[in-house]
């Protein structure tokens, strides 16, 4: 839930735009349905009456969090910055092609380089710094 709250742009009315390394914004952002799902999740969370102390840190930027708490640490996936997501997989039975098939571009499916299934064994604690991050230790669920 906390991750989804970070999608809210504090300076604009909406979801954060994804900035590329060169400072321009990606048009390859989440679609409208994703925005609606995030809004629904946030609404459900806020309506549940959570303790404001749980999400109070969202009011601060990185520098303020670093100064106040002496650093920023979070549980992440070992494959950080990647995260579990839906993957395109080749259908076992391919659909029949109507017509002669000429002029149809068929793109090969690249094999997945990351896991498609995750468990608590895939979590780790990570310290975040201004320009980098580093794993601290493996996370072990209680």
Secondary structure, 3 states (H helix, E strand, C coil): CHHHHCCECCCCCCECCCECCCCCECCCCCCHHHHHHHHHHHHHHHHCCCCHHHHHHHHCCHHHHHHHHCCEEEEEECCCCCCCCCCCCCCCCCCCCCCCCCCCCCCCCCCCCCCCCCCHHHEEEEEECCCCEEEEEECCCC
